[in-house]
Amino acid sequence: MVYVNLGYVSDKGKTRSNNEDNFFIYDDYPFPFFVIADGVGGHKAGELASKMAVDTIADVLKNKNDAVCIDDVEDAIRTSIVSANNSIYKYSKFNKECEGMGTTVLVCAYYKNTCLIAHVGDSRAYLIREHEIAQLTEDHTFGNELIKRAGSKIFNVKNIDNKNALTRALGTEKTVVIDTYKFIHRSDDIVLLCTDGLNKEVEDNSILAIVEKNKNISMQKVAEELKDRAILMGGRDNVTIITIKA
């Protein structure tokens, strides 16, 4: 059994009229899991896409009570994400006002001493360990893809047109490619899940400083302080944060 200390917050930010982020928390047997989704698409289609993703993934994983190893958990997560992709894609095809709807998705699950991350899009997972911060996920964006293809060449990412455009999202294509990452977690590890409303406004070193300052108070305090900093720095997007100490 994994016991978790949690914090979470979701805010529409300063400039958006609605919140297209959705999230889900399940901290019970047989394995706790956490889902974040950031919808894309106009006329509230993004909000619907992120809700469909979170609801579908949660429904699949809550009923996965026969996992006997971390590979079973990974298979279940992949199945749930594929199912969510299918649901969103089909819905958009039968509802023209939602054509092009999609969402990022980020899933974090704990099984015994292992933490597993699965994601599509640019919602991020960070690991804070021994006073250092590491990004566990890779942004699936146009700018990031160009940088990868450049190899050792130097790009000024700020000058890349459409650098933040997603190259992967749930619901935009019939099939979806899912990235996964797993590691053995330690007792003092903190995992931070967030939509890009945080990391677009707050640099990684500032995120680390806020975590370090507030981690001995509560994970909820960490989440609230990070959200407040994102809004203070502009709040130009929805921001959703889950902080986990397992």
Order of alpha helices (4+ residues) and beta strands (2+ residues): beta-beta-beta-alpha-alpha-beta-beta-beta-beta-beta-alpha-beta-beta-alpha-alpha-alpha-beta
